[in-house]
Amino acid sequence: MEISYKQLLPKINTFIFDVDGVLTNGMLTIMPDGELVRHMNVKDGYALKNALNKGFRVCIISGGTNEAVKKRLMALGIEDVFLGAHDKIKQYKELLEKYNLDPENILYMGDDVPDYPVMKLVGLPACPNDAVREIQQVSKYISDKKGGDGCVRDVIEQVLRVQQKWEENFDASL
């Protein structure tokens, strides 16, 4: 009998996210000076900050190298932001060792082939509903939201609700 992803939610204490196609919709706006502009969802930002405030570890592993993205994520309180990561296994193993993490307690959300190797190693691989076929096939949870459209909020809120850490009386300081 296959285990439902909902049975895995109580075990999660660490979130790892890709950026392009997960925290963003995967589209790039190319400015006249060559800068690449990405759009992020503020609801995802709220959920990330809320997870951090509740004691969850949140990490980012992305092949992208945009410094504005790094500034935004670090402003939310995310300390482990790996950009330019083309071999995501390396950063994943570094995180496991640095924090003595158990893969079964990790939710990783990715959307494209570079995420596949790490997603095969974690307890709860997840993806937005517009992820590529290979990623959907390896995922134990496919959000009903697209990348950049609240899929990060979706998985974080589910984990926090199951663990009774999602507050109904919200702290306005978040």
C-alpha positions as CSV (number, residue, x, y, z in Angstrom):
1,M,0.0,0.0,0.0
2,E,1.4,3.4,-1.0
3,I,1.8,6.0,1.7
4,S,-0.2,9.2,1.2
5,Y,1.8,12.4,1.2
6,K,-0.4,13.6,4.1
7,Q,1.1,10.9,6.3
8,L,4.6,12.4,5.7
9,L,3.7,16.0,6.7
10,P,4.1,15.4,10.4
11,K,7.7,14.4,9.9
12,I,8.8,17.5,8.0
13,N,11.1,19.9,9.8
14,T,13.1,21.2,6.8
15,F,12.0,22.8,3.5
16,I,14.3,23.1,0.5
17,F,13.1,25.1,-2.5
18,D,14.3,25.8,-6.0
19,V,13.7,29.4,-7.2
20,D,12.9,29.6,-10.9
21,G,9.6,27.8,-11.6
22,V,8.9,27.3,-7.9
23,L,9.3,30.6,-6.1
24,T,8.8,32.3,-9.4
25,N,6.7,31.5,-12.4
26,G,9.8,30.6,-14.4
27,M,9.5,33.6,-16.7
28,L,12.3,36.1,-17.1
29,T,11.9,39.8,-18.0
30,I,15.0,40.9,-19.8
31,M,15.7,44.6,-19.1
32,P,17.6,46.8,-21.6
33,D,20.7,46.6,-19.5
34,G,20.6,42.8,-19.6
35,E,19.3,42.4,-16.0
36,L,17.0,39.4,-15.6
37,V,13.9,40.3,-13.5
38,R,11.9,37.6,-11.7
39,H,8.5,37.9,-10.0
40,M,7.9,36.3,-6.6
41,N,4.6,35.8,-4.8
42,V,4.3,37.7,-1.4
43,K,2.1,34.9,-0.1
44,D,5.0,32.5,-0.5
45,G,7.2,35.1,1.3
46,Y,4.8,35.2,4.2
47,A,4.7,31.4,4.5
48,L,8.5,31.2,4.3
49,K,8.9,33.7,7.1
50,N,6.1,32.0,9.2
51,A,7.9,28.6,8.8
52,L,11.2,30.1,10.0
53,N,9.4,31.8,13.0
54,K,8.0,28.4,13.9
55,G,11.4,26.8,14.0
56,F,11.5,25.1,10.6
57,R,14.7,25.1,8.6
58,V,14.3,26.7,5.1
59,C,16.9,26.4,2.5
60,I,17.2,27.5,-1.2
61,I,19.1,25.6,-3.8
62,S,19.0,27.3,-7.3
63,G,20.9,27.3,-10.5
64,G,20.1,31.0,-10.9
65,T,22.5,33.7,-9.8
66,N,20.3,36.8,-9.3
67,E,21.6,38.8,-6.4
68,A,18.2,40.6,-5.9
69,V,16.6,37.2,-5.4
70,K,19.3,36.4,-2.7
71,K,18.6,39.7,-1.0
72,R,14.9,39.1,-0.9
73,L,15.3,35.6,0.5
74,M,17.8,36.7,3.1
75,A,15.6,39.6,4.1
76,L,12.9,37.0,4.9
77,G,15.5,35.3,7.3
78,I,16.6,32.4,5.1
79,E,20.3,31.9,5.8
80,D,21.1,29.0,3.6
81,V,20.7,30.4,0.0
82,F,22.8,28.5,-2.6
83,L,22.7,30.2,-6.0
84,G,24.5,29.1,-9.1
85,A,24.1,25.5,-7.9
86,H,24.2,23.4,-11.0
87,D,25.0,20.2,-9.0
88,K,22.3,20.5,-6.4
89,I,23.4,17.2,-4.7
90,K,26.5,18.9,-3.5
91,Q,24.6,21.7,-1.6
92,Y,22.1,19.1,-0.4
93,K,24.8,16.9,1.1
94,E,26.4,20.0,2.6
95,L,23.1,20.9,4.4
96,L,22.6,17.3,5.6
97,E,26.1,17.4,7.2
98,K,25.9,21.0,8.5
99,Y,22.6,20.5,10.3
100,N,22.7,16.7,10.9
101,L,19.5,16.4,8.9
102,D,17.5,13.2,8.2
103,P,16.4,13.0,4.6
104,E,13.0,11.6,5.7
105,N,12.3,15.0,7.5
106,I,12.9,17.1,4.3
107,L,10.4,18.4,1.9
108,Y,12.0,19.5,-1.4
109,M,10.0,21.4,-4.0
110,G,11.4,21.6,-7.5
111,D,10.0,21.9,-11.0
112,D,12.6,20.8,-13.6
113,V,15.2,18.1,-14.3
114,P,18.1,19.7,-12.3
115,D,15.9,19.1,-9.1
116,Y,15.4,15.4,-9.9
117,P,18.5,13.9,-8.2
118,V,17.8,15.6,-4.9
119,M,14.1,14.9,-5.0
120,K,14.8,11.2,-5.2
121,L,16.6,11.4,-1.9
122,V,14.2,13.3,0.4
123,G,11.2,12.2,2.4
124,L,8.7,14.4,0.6
125,P,9.5,15.4,-3.0
126,A,6.9,18.0,-4.2
127,C,6.3,20.2,-7.2
128,P,4.1,22.9,-8.6
129,N,1.4,21.7,-11.0
130,D,3.3,23.1,-14.0
131,A,6.5,21.1,-13.3
132,V,8.0,19.0,-16.1
133,R,6.7,15.4,-16.4
134,E,9.8,13.8,-14.9
135,I,9.5,15.9,-11.8
136,Q,5.8,15.2,-11.5
137,Q,6.5,11.5,-11.7
138,V,9.0,11.5,-8.8
139,S,6.9,13.8,-6.6
140,K,4.8,12.5,-3.8
141,Y,2.8,15.7,-3.8
142,I,1.8,18.0,-6.8
143,S,0.4,21.3,-5.7
144,D,-2.7,22.6,-7.3
145,K,-0.8,25.9,-7.7
146,K,1.7,26.8,-10.4
147,G,5.2,28.0,-9.7
148,G,5.3,31.6,-8.5
149,D,1.5,31.3,-7.9
150,G,1.4,30.2,-4.3
151,C,2.7,26.6,-4.5
152,V,5.3,27.3,-1.8
153,R,2.6,28.7,0.5
154,D,0.5,25.6,-0.3
155,V,3.1,23.1,1.0
156,I,4.3,25.2,3.9
157,E,0.7,25.8,5.1
158,Q,-0.2,22.1,4.9
159,V,2.8,21.1,6.9
160,L,2.3,23.8,9.6
161,R,-1.4,23.0,9.8
162,V,-0.9,19.3,10.3
163,Q,1.7,20.1,13.0
164,Q,-0.7,22.6,14.6
165,K,1.8,25.4,14.0
166,W,-0.3,27.5,11.5
167,E,-1.9,30.2,13.5
168,E,-5.4,31.3,13.0
169,N,-4.7,34.4,15.1
170,F,-1.9,35.8,13.0
171,D,1.0,37.9,14.2
172,A,0.9,41.1,12.3
173,S,4.7,41.5,12.7
174,L,5.4,38.7,10.2
